[in-house]
Amino acid sequence: MSTDDFTATITVDKTPDEVFAAVNNVWGWWSETIEGATGSVGDSYRFEVPGIHRCTMTTTESVPGRRLVWHVSDSHLAFVEDTTEWENTDVVFDITETANGTEVRFTHEGLVPAGECYEVCSNAWGAYITTSLRGLLTTGEGDPFRRTSTGESELRKHGNTDLVNLDALR
């Protein structure tokens, strides 16, 4: 892990096991359209915003209540020159009980400021972690990519319209 990897941290008034379960509920905080499984080593699922981004995540480490790691493969980012920029990166959730609740430290290892996707992707990850996952944990309602959403609506939701030429994605 590099100190430049994108990281977002939240603390919630839940147990580490509750946080681990919520992180694995990717349908509740990341995307309703995800197909596959997430919780056990070897589980694999596919995320896609049609025409914009797709990837396959495979669970490579799963320690209930403590840590979850997904390895990214089959990645395609339609809005950057290096469309495979996420290939062979890892998405890591470190879960730690603290005096103030449970801390979730999200790190996308390999998503670094030098990458072309960094600004767009860090905006999106930041919103999914600090707003959607936090909402799922604190209110029971996340704000995932909806089955009825479009790529354009998702980019607008995360404030990325000035960063991406939406006409080129249609």
C-alpha positions in Angstrom: 0.0 0.0 0.0 1.3 3.5 -0.9 0.6 6.6 1.1 -0.8 8.1 -2.1 -3.5 5.4 -2.4 -7.0 6.9 -2.2 -8.4 6.5 1.4 -11.6 7.5 3.1 -12.5 6.9 6.7 -15.8 6.9 8.6 -16.7 6.1 12.2 -20.1 4.8 13.1 -22.0 3.6 16.2 -22.1 0.0 15.1 -20.3 -3.2 16.0 -17.4 -4.4 13.8 -19.6 -7.3 12.8 -22.5 -5.0 11.7 -20.0 -2.9 9.7 -18.6 -6.0 8.0 -22.1 -7.1 7.1 -23.0 -3.7 5.7 -19.7 -3.5 3.6 -20.6 -6.9 2.1 -24.1 -5.6 1.2 -22.8 -3.9 -1.9 -26.3 -3.7 -3.3 -27.3 -1.5 -0.4 -24.5 1.1 -0.7 -22.7 0.7 -4.1 -24.9 -0.6 -6.8 -28.3 -2.4 -7.0 -27.1 -4.0 -10.3 -24.2 -6.0 -8.9 -24.2 -9.6 -9.8 -22.4 -12.2 -7.7 -21.3 -12.7 -4.1 -18.9 -10.7 -1.9 -18.2 -12.1 1.6 -16.0 -15.2 1.4 -12.5 -15.7 -0.1 -13.0 -16.6 -3.8 -16.4 -14.9 -4.1 -16.6 -12.7 -7.2 -19.0 -10.1 -8.4 -19.4 -7.7 -11.3 -20.0 -3.9 -11.0 -21.2 -1.9 -14.1 -22.4 1.5 -15.0 -23.3 0.8 -18.6 -21.1 2.6 -21.1 -18.9 4.2 -18.4 -17.3 1.6 -16.1 -17.3 -2.1 -15.4 -15.1 -4.3 -13.2 -15.0 -7.7 -11.6 -14.1 -7.8 -7.9 -12.9 -11.0 -6.3 -12.6 -11.4 -2.5 -9.0 -12.3 -1.6 -9.2 -11.7 2.1 -12.2 -11.9 4.5 -11.8 -11.6 8.2 -15.3 -11.0 9.7 -15.5 -7.8 11.7 -11.9 -6.8 10.8 -10.9 -6.8 7.1 -12.2 -7.3 3.6 -10.1 -7.1 0.4 -11.4 -7.2 -3.2 -9.0 -7.6 -6.1 -10.1 -5.8 -9.3 -9.9 -7.5 -12.7 -11.7 -7.2 -16.0 -11.9 -3.4 -15.5 -12.9 -0.9 -18.2 -13.1 2.8 -17.7 -14.6 4.4 -20.8 -13.7 8.0 -19.8 -9.9 7.8 -19.6 -7.2 6.9 -22.1 -5.9 3.9 -20.1 -9.2 2.1 -19.9 -7.7 -0.7 -17.7 -6.3 1.7 -15.0 -8.1 -0.2 -12.2 -6.7 -3.6 -13.4 -4.8 -5.5 -10.6 -5.7 -2.9 -7.9 -7.2 -3.8 -4.5 -10.1 -2.4 -2.6 -9.5 -2.7 1.1 -11.8 -2.2 4.1 -10.1 -2.2 7.5 -12.6 -2.3 10.4 -11.4 -1.3 13.9 -13.4 -0.9 17.1 -12.5 2.4 18.8 -13.7 4.4 21.8 -16.1 6.3 19.5 -17.6 3.4 17.6 -16.3 1.4 14.7 -13.9 2.9 12.2 -14.0 1.9 8.6 -10.9 2.7 6.7 -11.4 2.3 2.9 -8.4 2.2 0.7 -8.3 1.7 -3.1 -4.7 0.5 -3.4 -3.5 1.6 -6.8 -5.9 4.5 -7.2 -3.3 7.3 -6.9 -3.2 11.0 -7.8 -0.9 10.4 -10.8 -3.6 8.2 -12.4 -6.0 9.7 -15.0 -9.0 8.4 -13.2 -8.1 9.7 -9.8 -10.2 12.8 -9.6 -13.3 11.2 -11.0 -12.9 7.9 -9.1 -11.9 9.4 -5.8 -15.0 11.7 -6.0 -17.2 8.7 -6.5 -15.6 6.5 -3.9 -15.7 9.3 -1.4 -19.4 9.7 -1.9 -20.1 6.0 -1.8 -18.2 5.6 1.5 -18.9 8.8 3.4 -22.5 9.2 2.3 -23.9 5.9 1.0 -22.2 3.3 3.2 -22.5 5.7 6.2 -26.2 6.1 5.5 -26.7 2.3 5.2 -25.0 1.9 8.6 -26.7 4.8 10.4 -30.2 4.9 8.9 -30.5 1.6 7.1 -30.7 3.4 3.8 -27.7 3.8 1.4 -27.6 5.7 -1.9 -26.3 3.1 -4.4 -26.4 3.2 -8.2 -30.0 2.4 -8.9 -31.4 0.0 -11.5 -33.2 3.0 -13.0 -30.1 5.3 -13.0 -28.1 6.1 -16.1 -24.4 6.7 -16.4 -25.0 10.4 -16.8 -27.2 10.6 -13.7 -24.5 8.8 -11.7 -21.8 11.1 -12.8 -24.0 14.1 -12.0 -24.7 12.6 -8.5 -21.0 12.6 -7.7 -20.3 16.0 -9.2 -18.2 14.7 -12.1 -19.9 16.4 -15.0 -17.1 18.9 -15.4 -14.6 16.1 -15.5 -16.1 13.9 -18.0 -17.3 14.6 -21.5 -20.8 13.0 -21.3 -21.5 13.3 -25.0 -18.5 11.0 -25.7 -20.0 8.3 -23.5 -23.4 8.2 -25.3 
